[in-house]
Amino acid sequence: MIGMKLSINSFMLVVICPLLTGSLFGQNSYPEWFLHPVKYPQYITGYSTAGAIEAIDDAIWRYSLSKEGYLVGDASFFNDEDKWEKDYLIEAQAPLIKNDQLRQISCFKTSLYSGGEQICIFEKKMYEIIEKTTFVEEHVSDMRPIWVRKGPFFTEKDDYYAVGKYVLKGNENDAWRTAEEAALVELASAVGLGVYQSESKRKIKQGRSNTPETEESVKILTYSFNHEFRDLQVLERWLDYQEMDPDKNVRAYIYVLVRIKATNIKQHLTRN
C-alpha cells in the first residue's frame, strides 16, 4: 500500500529564497488545466518534491487515493498553547496504476530550489497517437469565486463540496497539497467524527532551582477520524492576493474545491 503520514510535529515547510524563485513564487498566471481541473477530468495532477518525489509518483498516489482511500487518526487542540496537533493518516487502498502506464502532458515550474520543483499533469497511455495539446495561461481572477464564499462545506443535490484553504508563503507545492488535505478533512468533519475531551495536569517550573511551583490544568479536545471515500474530485483552484495578513511573508491565500457523492464517503464508528 502507499500512503502519507501527516504530523504537525514533523511537517516542515521549506522556505525558498526569493532570489532563487523569482516570478515562479506566487505567480499571477497559471495553466488553465491547473486552475480549472474540472474541465480536464482525463488528466492526473502530480506535485514533485525536490530530491524526494517525482511528479509522476505523486500523480500515481493521488489518482489511487481519489479512486479509493481513507482518513484515520486524530487532531487534538491544546487550550494552553492555542494550537492543533495532527496525527492522522491519509492512505490510498492500493496503487491502481504504474509509471509506464502514464504519459506526461504538461508541467510548470514552481521553484528552482534544490534542482527545482514542478506541477505536472499526466494521462493514461493509449495505443492511438495523441496530438500534443496546447494550454492557455490564465491570469488569476481578483473576483472571489462563488464556491469560496459558500465554503468551507456545502451540498448540492446528491453531492458534497468542501473548500480547503492554506497560506502561500513557503514551498508552493506543499501549500497546494496541504489545501487539498484541508478540503478532505472538511468533508470528513461534515459527515461526522468522534469528539473527545480530556484533561491533564502540567507542572510549571519557576526559578533557578527548577522546582515545581504550580500545576496548570491542560484541556485537550480531540477530533477522531475514521472515514473511507471513493471517487473524490478536485474541481477548482484559486489564489487570493487581496486578503491581508500580519505575516509579511504571506503572499496569498490559496483555495481548493473538491466534490464527492454523498454516498461515497462513510464514517466508521469504531476502529480496528
MIDO-330930 format. One record per residue (C-alpha): x, y, z; residue in one letter. Coordinates in nm, 2 decimals, always signed. Layout:
<sites>
+--------+--------+--------+------+
|      u |      v |      w | resn |
+--------+--------+--------+------+
|      X |      Y |      Z |    A |
...
+--------+--------+--------+------+
</sites>
This chain:
<sites>
+--------+--------+--------+------+
|      u |      v |      w | resn |
+--------+--------+--------+------+
|  +0.00 |  +0.00 |  +0.00 |    M |
|  +0.11 |  +0.36 |  -0.05 |    I |
|  +0.03 |  +0.64 |  +0.19 |    G |
|  +0.12 |  +0.96 |  +0.36 |    M |
|  +0.16 |  +1.01 |  +0.73 |    K |
|  +0.10 |  +1.37 |  +0.84 |    L |
|  +0.21 |  +1.50 |  +1.17 |    S |
|  +0.23 |  +1.87 |  +1.28 |    I |
|  +0.54 |  +1.79 |  +1.48 |    N |
|  +0.73 |  +1.65 |  +1.18 |    S |
|  +0.58 |  +1.86 |  +0.90 |    F |
|  +0.83 |  +2.11 |  +0.76 |    M |
|  +0.79 |  +2.39 |  +0.51 |    L |
|  +1.09 |  +2.45 |  +0.30 |    V |
|  +1.15 |  +2.83 |  +0.29 |    V |
|  +1.27 |  +2.93 |  -0.05 |    I |
|  +1.49 |  +3.23 |  -0.12 |    C |
|  +1.30 |  +3.48 |  -0.34 |    P |
|  +1.62 |  +3.53 |  -0.54 |    L |
|  +1.60 |  +3.17 |  -0.64 |    L |
|  +1.24 |  +3.16 |  -0.73 |    T |
|  +1.18 |  +3.49 |  -0.90 |    G |
|  +0.85 |  +3.50 |  -1.07 |    S |
|  +0.79 |  +3.13 |  -1.00 |    L |
|  +0.68 |  +3.21 |  -0.65 |    F |
|  +0.33 |  +3.34 |  -0.60 |    G |
|  +0.29 |  +3.38 |  -0.98 |    Q |
|  -0.03 |  +3.55 |  -1.10 |    N |
|  -0.08 |  +3.33 |  -1.41 |    S |
|  -0.13 |  +2.95 |  -1.42 |    Y |
|  -0.22 |  +2.70 |  -1.69 |    P |
|  -0.59 |  +2.66 |  -1.73 |    E |
|  -0.57 |  +2.29 |  -1.65 |    W |
|  -0.44 |  +2.37 |  -1.31 |    F |
|  -0.69 |  +2.64 |  -1.21 |    L |
|  -0.99 |  +2.45 |  -1.36 |    H |
|  -0.92 |  +2.08 |  -1.34 |    P |
|  -1.29 |  +2.01 |  -1.37 |    V |
|  -1.25 |  +2.09 |  -1.74 |    K |
|  -0.99 |  +1.82 |  -1.78 |    Y |
|  -1.11 |  +1.51 |  -1.59 |    P |
|  -0.89 |  +1.28 |  -1.81 |    Q |
|  -0.57 |  +1.43 |  -1.65 |    Y |
|  -0.40 |  +1.33 |  -1.33 |    I |
|  -0.21 |  +1.60 |  -1.13 |    T |
|  +0.12 |  +1.53 |  -0.96 |    G |
|  +0.34 |  +1.76 |  -0.74 |    Y |
|  +0.71 |  +1.69 |  -0.72 |    S |
|  +0.92 |  +1.73 |  -0.41 |    T |
|  +1.28 |  +1.84 |  -0.46 |    A |
|  +1.52 |  +1.55 |  -0.41 |    G |
|  +1.25 |  +1.31 |  -0.29 |    A |
|  +0.94 |  +1.26 |  -0.50 |    I |
|  +0.89 |  +1.28 |  -0.88 |    E |
|  +0.57 |  +1.44 |  -1.00 |    A |
|  +0.47 |  +1.11 |  -1.17 |    I |
|  +0.50 |  +0.92 |  -0.85 |    D |
|  +0.28 |  +1.17 |  -0.67 |    D |
|  +0.03 |  +1.16 |  -0.95 |    A |
|  +0.00 |  +0.78 |  -0.91 |    I |
|  -0.06 |  +0.83 |  -0.53 |    W |
|  -0.32 |  +1.10 |  -0.59 |    R |
|  -0.50 |  +0.90 |  -0.86 |    Y |
|  -0.52 |  +0.59 |  -0.64 |    S |
|  -0.63 |  +0.80 |  -0.34 |    L |
|  -0.90 |  +0.97 |  -0.53 |    S |
|  -1.04 |  +0.64 |  -0.65 |    K |
|  -1.04 |  +0.47 |  -0.31 |    E |
|  -0.88 |  +0.59 |  +0.01 |    G |
|  -0.93 |  +0.65 |  +0.38 |    Y |
|  -0.86 |  +0.91 |  +0.65 |    L |
|  -0.80 |  +0.77 |  +1.00 |    V |
|  -0.64 |  +0.93 |  +1.31 |    G |
|  -0.68 |  +1.23 |  +1.54 |    D |
|  -0.65 |  +1.60 |  +1.55 |    A |
|  -0.61 |  +1.75 |  +1.90 |    S |
|  -0.65 |  +2.10 |  +2.03 |    F |
|  -0.45 |  +2.21 |  +2.34 |    F |
|  -0.61 |  +2.51 |  +2.51 |    N |
|  -0.30 |  +2.61 |  +2.70 |    D |
|  -0.09 |  +2.67 |  +2.38 |    E |
|  -0.38 |  +2.75 |  +2.15 |    D |
|  -0.26 |  +2.50 |  +1.89 |    K |
|  -0.36 |  +2.19 |  +1.70 |    W |
|  -0.16 |  +1.87 |  +1.67 |    E |
|  -0.24 |  +1.65 |  +1.38 |    K |
|  -0.17 |  +1.28 |  +1.39 |    D |
|  -0.37 |  +1.11 |  +1.11 |    Y |
|  -0.31 |  +0.90 |  +0.81 |    L |
|  -0.44 |  +0.97 |  +0.46 |    I |
|  -0.39 |  +0.65 |  +0.26 |    E |
|  -0.48 |  +0.50 |  -0.08 |    A |
|  -0.62 |  +0.15 |  -0.05 |    Q |
|  -0.38 |  +0.03 |  -0.32 |    A |
|  -0.18 |  +0.16 |  -0.61 |    P |
|  -0.40 |  +0.15 |  -0.92 |    L |
|  -0.16 |  +0.25 |  -1.19 |    I |
|  +0.20 |  +0.22 |  -1.28 |    K |
|  +0.46 |  +0.46 |  -1.41 |    N |
|  +0.48 |  +0.31 |  -1.76 |    D |
|  +0.10 |  +0.35 |  -1.80 |    Q |
|  +0.12 |  +0.73 |  -1.78 |    L |
|  +0.22 |  +0.99 |  -2.03 |    R |
|  +0.33 |  +1.33 |  -1.92 |    Q |
|  +0.12 |  +1.61 |  -2.09 |    I |
|  +0.22 |  +1.94 |  -1.94 |    S |
|  +0.43 |  +2.08 |  -1.65 |    C |
|  +0.52 |  +2.42 |  -1.50 |    F |
|  +0.79 |  +2.51 |  -1.25 |    K |
|  +0.71 |  +2.63 |  -0.90 |    T |
|  +1.06 |  +2.67 |  -0.77 |    S |
|  +1.43 |  +2.63 |  -0.86 |    L |
|  +1.52 |  +2.51 |  -0.51 |    Y |
|  +1.75 |  +2.20 |  -0.49 |    S |
|  +1.71 |  +2.11 |  -0.85 |    G |
|  +1.36 |  +2.25 |  -0.89 |    G |
|  +1.00 |  +2.15 |  -0.83 |    E |
|  +0.71 |  +2.14 |  -1.07 |    Q |
|  +0.34 |  +2.05 |  -1.10 |    I |
|  +0.25 |  +1.83 |  -1.39 |    C |
|  -0.05 |  +1.65 |  -1.54 |    I |
|  -0.04 |  +1.30 |  -1.69 |    F |
|  -0.29 |  +1.08 |  -1.88 |    E |
|  -0.32 |  +0.71 |  -1.92 |    K |
|  -0.13 |  +0.59 |  -2.23 |    K |
|  -0.35 |  +0.49 |  -2.53 |    M |
|  -0.25 |  +0.29 |  -2.84 |    Y |
|  -0.36 |  +0.56 |  -3.08 |    E |
|  -0.13 |  +0.86 |  -3.14 |    I |
|  -0.25 |  +1.17 |  -2.95 |    I |
|  -0.17 |  +1.51 |  -3.08 |    E |
|  +0.02 |  +1.75 |  -2.84 |    K |
|  -0.22 |  +1.97 |  -2.65 |    T |
|  -0.16 |  +2.34 |  -2.61 |    T |
|  -0.30 |  +2.50 |  -2.29 |    F |
|  -0.39 |  +2.86 |  -2.23 |    V |
|  -0.22 |  +3.05 |  -1.95 |    E |
|  -0.48 |  +3.22 |  -1.73 |    E |
|  -0.44 |  +3.52 |  -1.51 |    H |
|  -0.58 |  +3.46 |  -1.16 |    V |
|  -0.90 |  +3.65 |  -1.12 |    S |
|  -0.94 |  +3.91 |  -0.85 |    D |
|  -1.30 |  +3.81 |  -0.81 |    M |
|  -1.37 |  +3.58 |  -0.52 |    R |
|  -1.54 |  +3.27 |  -0.67 |    P |
|  -1.89 |  +3.18 |  -0.55 |    I |
|  -1.77 |  +2.84 |  -0.43 |    W |
|  -1.52 |  +3.01 |  -0.20 |    V |
|  -1.80 |  +3.22 |  -0.05 |    R |
|  -2.01 |  +2.91 |  +0.00 |    K |
|  -1.74 |  +2.71 |  +0.18 |    G |
|  -1.59 |  +2.55 |  +0.37 |    P |
|  -1.87 |  +2.29 |  +0.32 |    F |
|  -2.19 |  +2.29 |  +0.12 |    F |
|  -2.42 |  +2.05 |  -0.06 |    T |
|  -2.59 |  +2.05 |  -0.39 |    E |
|  -2.84 |  +1.77 |  -0.48 |    K |
|  -2.66 |  +1.44 |  -0.40 |    D |
|  -2.31 |  +1.59 |  -0.39 |    D |
|  -2.09 |  +1.72 |  -0.10 |    Y |
|  -1.85 |  +2.00 |  -0.17 |    Y |
|  -1.56 |  +2.12 |  +0.05 |    A |
|  -1.31 |  +2.41 |  +0.03 |    V |
|  -0.96 |  +2.37 |  +0.16 |    G |
|  -0.76 |  +2.68 |  +0.25 |    K |
|  -0.39 |  +2.74 |  +0.32 |    Y |
|  -0.13 |  +3.02 |  +0.31 |    V |
|  +0.12 |  +3.06 |  +0.03 |    L |
|  +0.44 |  +3.18 |  +0.19 |    K |
|  +0.70 |  +2.90 |  +0.16 |    G |
|  +0.71 |  +2.59 |  -0.06 |    N |
|  +0.43 |  +2.63 |  -0.32 |    E |
|  +0.38 |  +2.26 |  -0.39 |    N |
|  +0.35 |  +2.19 |  -0.01 |    D |
|  +0.09 |  +2.47 |  +0.01 |    A |
|  -0.13 |  +2.32 |  -0.26 |    W |
|  -0.10 |  +1.97 |  -0.12 |    R |
|  -0.20 |  +2.10 |  +0.23 |    T |
|  -0.50 |  +2.28 |  +0.09 |    A |
|  -0.62 |  +1.96 |  -0.08 |    E |
|  -0.57 |  +1.78 |  +0.25 |    E |
|  -0.77 |  +2.05 |  +0.43 |    A |
|  -1.06 |  +2.01 |  +0.19 |    A |
|  -1.07 |  +1.63 |  +0.26 |    L |
|  -1.07 |  +1.70 |  +0.63 |    V |
|  -1.36 |  +1.94 |  +0.59 |    E |
|  -1.56 |  +1.67 |  +0.41 |    L |
|  -1.49 |  +1.41 |  +0.68 |    A |
|  -1.58 |  +1.66 |  +0.95 |    S |
|  -1.91 |  +1.74 |  +0.79 |    A |
|  -2.00 |  +1.37 |  +0.75 |    V |
|  -1.93 |  +1.31 |  +1.12 |    G |
|  -1.64 |  +1.25 |  +1.36 |    L |
|  -1.58 |  +1.14 |  +1.72 |    G |
|  -1.52 |  +1.42 |  +1.97 |    V |
|  -1.34 |  +1.35 |  +2.30 |    Y |
|  -1.24 |  +1.59 |  +2.58 |    Q |
|  -0.97 |  +1.51 |  +2.83 |    S |
|  -0.78 |  +1.70 |  +3.09 |    E |
|  -0.43 |  +1.66 |  +3.23 |    S |
|  -0.20 |  +1.85 |  +3.48 |    K |
|  +0.12 |  +2.01 |  +3.37 |    R |
|  +0.38 |  +2.12 |  +3.63 |    K |
|  +0.51 |  +2.48 |  +3.59 |    I |
|  +0.87 |  +2.51 |  +3.70 |    K |
|  +1.00 |  +2.85 |  +3.81 |    Q |
|  +1.33 |  +3.00 |  +3.92 |    G |
|  +1.68 |  +2.87 |  +3.90 |    R |
|  +1.61 |  +2.58 |  +4.14 |    S |
|  +1.39 |  +2.43 |  +3.86 |    N |
|  +1.15 |  +2.33 |  +4.14 |    T |
|  +0.78 |  +2.27 |  +4.05 |    P |
|  +0.59 |  +2.56 |  +4.19 |    E |
|  +0.24 |  +2.52 |  +4.05 |    T |
|  +0.02 |  +2.29 |  +3.84 |    E |
|  -0.18 |  +2.40 |  +3.54 |    E |
|  -0.48 |  +2.22 |  +3.40 |    S |
|  -0.45 |  +2.14 |  +3.03 |    V |
|  -0.77 |  +2.07 |  +2.84 |    K |
|  -0.74 |  +1.86 |  +2.52 |    I |
|  -1.01 |  +1.84 |  +2.26 |    L |
|  -0.96 |  +1.56 |  +2.02 |    T |
|  -1.14 |  +1.50 |  +1.69 |    Y |
|  -1.12 |  +1.14 |  +1.57 |    S |
|  -1.14 |  +1.05 |  +1.21 |    F |
|  -1.22 |  +0.70 |  +1.06 |    N |
|  -1.35 |  +0.76 |  +0.71 |    H |
|  -1.35 |  +0.58 |  +0.38 |    E |
|  -1.41 |  +0.75 |  +0.05 |    F |
|  -1.40 |  +0.69 |  -0.33 |    R |
|  -1.43 |  +0.90 |  -0.65 |    D |
|  -1.31 |  +1.22 |  -0.49 |    L |
|  -1.27 |  +1.50 |  -0.75 |    Q |
|  -1.06 |  +1.82 |  -0.74 |    V |
|  -1.27 |  +2.08 |  -0.93 |    L |
|  -1.12 |  +2.43 |  -0.89 |    E |
|  -0.81 |  +2.61 |  -0.75 |    R |
|  -0.79 |  +2.99 |  -0.68 |    W |
|  -0.54 |  +3.23 |  -0.51 |    L |
|  -0.65 |  +3.54 |  -0.31 |    D |
|  -0.38 |  +3.81 |  -0.33 |    Y |
|  -0.61 |  +4.07 |  -0.17 |    Q |
|  -0.66 |  +3.93 |  +0.18 |    E |
|  -0.42 |  +4.09 |  +0.42 |    M |
|  -0.22 |  +3.90 |  +0.68 |    D |
|  +0.00 |  +4.03 |  +0.97 |    P |
|  +0.27 |  +3.79 |  +0.85 |    D |
|  +0.45 |  +3.98 |  +0.57 |    K |
|  +0.58 |  +3.65 |  +0.43 |    N |
|  +0.23 |  +3.55 |  +0.32 |    V |
|  +0.20 |  +3.62 |  -0.05 |    R |
|  -0.15 |  +3.48 |  -0.09 |    A |
|  -0.42 |  +3.25 |  +0.04 |    Y |
|  -0.49 |  +2.95 |  -0.17 |    I |
|  -0.82 |  +2.76 |  -0.21 |    Y |
|  -0.91 |  +2.42 |  -0.35 |    V |
|  -1.26 |  +2.30 |  -0.42 |    L |
|  -1.34 |  +1.92 |  -0.41 |    V |
|  -1.65 |  +1.72 |  -0.47 |    R |
|  -1.78 |  +1.38 |  -0.38 |    I |
|  -2.11 |  +1.19 |  -0.40 |    K |
|  -2.28 |  +1.19 |  -0.06 |    A |
|  -2.29 |  +0.81 |  -0.08 |    T |
|  -1.92 |  +0.78 |  -0.15 |    N |
|  -1.78 |  +0.89 |  +0.19 |    I |
|  -1.86 |  +0.70 |  +0.51 |    K |
|  -1.77 |  +0.73 |  +0.87 |    Q |
|  -1.69 |  +0.41 |  +1.07 |    H |
|  -1.78 |  +0.45 |  +1.44 |    L |
|  -1.52 |  +0.21 |  +1.56 |    T |
|  -1.16 |  +0.14 |  +1.46 |    R |
|  -0.99 |  -0.19 |  +1.40 |    N |
+--------+--------+--------+------+
</sites>
